[in-house]
Amino acid sequence: MSFRKLIVLAAIACICNTTANTLWKIQFNKKPLNISCFSDIIHTFLTANIIGGVFFYLFSMLLFFYMLSHFNLSVIVPVTSLTYVFNIIAAYFIFNEKLSINQLIGTGIIMLGLLVLSKS
């Protein structure tokens, strides 16, 4: 299968993974997890944000499993590092997190690595 197809599948999987992380972060910003009370844990896991995040995460894993069955692991894992890029974008735009120069450089390195992979 083509590298282009892998990039599309990986991008969808990464966006789903980032959506899951974002939904979970929204929930825990509303109400931090209290692990000292079992009923609070159960109540937290039954919220729409947590359940929605689980579905997005499961879909991303399903795509990852598909990629594992059709592409080399040595290519899949670096390509799915796009998740880090999408998470940083979500952190900045959705949660107004400040990004350090090291985070920006690291994100640039990840993107450069994907460019190098696409040429091989």
C-alpha positions as CSV (number, residue, x, y, z in Angstrom):
1,M,0.0,0.0,0.0
2,S,1.1,3.5,-0.6
3,F,2.7,5.9,1.8
4,R,0.0,8.4,1.0
5,K,-2.7,6.0,2.3
6,L,-0.7,5.4,5.4
7,I,-0.5,9.2,6.0
8,V,-4.2,9.6,5.6
9,L,-5.0,6.7,7.9
10,A,-2.4,7.9,10.5
11,A,-3.7,11.5,10.4
12,I,-7.3,10.3,11.0
13,A,-6.1,8.0,13.9
14,C,-4.0,10.8,15.3
15,I,-6.9,13.3,15.2
16,C,-9.2,10.8,16.9
17,N,-6.5,10.2,19.6
18,T,-6.2,14.0,20.1
19,T,-10.0,14.4,20.2
20,A,-10.1,11.7,23.0
21,N,-7.3,13.5,24.9
22,T,-9.1,16.8,24.5
23,L,-12.4,15.5,25.7
24,W,-10.7,14.0,28.7
25,K,-8.9,17.2,29.5
26,I,-12.1,19.2,29.2
27,Q,-13.7,16.8,31.7
28,F,-10.9,17.0,34.2
29,N,-10.7,20.8,33.9
30,K,-14.3,20.8,35.0
31,K,-13.8,18.4,37.8
32,P,-10.4,16.9,38.7
33,L,-10.4,13.1,39.3
34,N,-10.9,12.2,42.9
35,I,-9.4,8.7,43.4
36,S,-10.1,8.5,47.1
37,C,-13.8,8.0,46.5
38,F,-14.9,5.1,44.4
39,S,-18.3,6.6,43.6
40,D,-16.6,9.7,42.2
41,I,-14.5,7.6,39.9
42,I,-17.6,5.7,38.6
43,H,-19.5,9.0,38.1
44,T,-16.5,10.5,36.2
45,F,-16.3,7.5,33.9
46,L,-20.0,7.8,33.1
47,T,-19.7,11.4,31.8
48,A,-20.2,12.3,28.1
49,N,-16.7,13.6,27.7
50,I,-15.1,10.4,29.1
51,I,-17.3,8.1,27.1
52,G,-16.9,10.1,24.0
53,G,-13.1,10.1,24.5
54,V,-13.1,6.3,24.9
55,F,-15.0,5.9,21.6
56,F,-12.6,8.2,19.7
57,Y,-9.6,6.4,21.3
58,L,-11.0,3.0,20.4
59,F,-11.5,4.1,16.8
60,S,-7.9,5.4,16.7
61,M,-6.7,2.0,17.9
62,L,-8.8,0.2,15.3
63,L,-7.1,2.3,12.6
64,F,-3.7,1.6,14.2
65,F,-4.4,-2.2,14.2
66,Y,-5.3,-1.9,10.5
67,M,-2.1,0.0,9.8
68,L,-0.1,-2.7,11.6
69,S,-1.6,-5.4,9.4
70,H,-0.7,-3.5,6.2
71,F,2.4,-1.4,6.8
72,N,5.8,-1.8,8.5
73,L,5.9,-1.0,12.2
74,S,9.1,1.0,11.6
75,V,7.1,3.5,9.5
76,I,3.8,3.4,11.3
77,V,5.1,4.5,14.7
78,P,7.0,7.6,13.5
79,V,4.0,8.6,11.4
80,T,1.6,8.3,14.3
81,S,3.9,10.8,16.2
82,L,1.6,13.3,14.5
83,T,-0.5,12.8,17.6
84,Y,2.0,14.9,19.5
85,V,1.7,17.7,17.0
86,F,-2.1,17.7,17.1
87,N,-2.1,17.6,20.9
88,I,0.2,20.6,21.1
89,I,-2.1,22.5,18.7
90,A,-5.1,21.5,20.8
91,A,-3.3,22.6,24.0
92,Y,-2.5,26.0,22.5
93,F,-5.8,26.8,20.8
94,I,-8.4,25.0,23.0
95,F,-6.8,25.3,26.5
96,N,-4.7,28.4,25.9
97,E,-1.6,26.7,27.1
98,K,1.6,28.6,26.6
99,L,4.2,26.8,24.5
100,S,7.9,26.9,25.3
101,I,10.5,27.2,22.6
102,N,11.6,23.6,23.3
103,Q,8.1,22.4,22.7
104,L,8.0,24.2,19.4
105,I,11.4,22.9,18.4
106,G,10.4,19.4,19.3
107,T,7.2,19.7,17.2
108,G,9.3,21.0,14.3
109,I,11.7,18.0,14.6
110,I,8.7,15.6,14.5
111,M,7.4,17.3,11.4
112,L,10.9,17.2,9.8
113,G,11.1,13.5,10.6
114,L,7.8,12.9,8.8
115,L,9.1,14.8,5.8
116,V,12.3,12.6,5.8
117,L,10.1,9.5,6.0
118,S,8.0,10.5,3.1
119,K,11.0,10.8,0.9
120,S,12.3,7.3,1.7
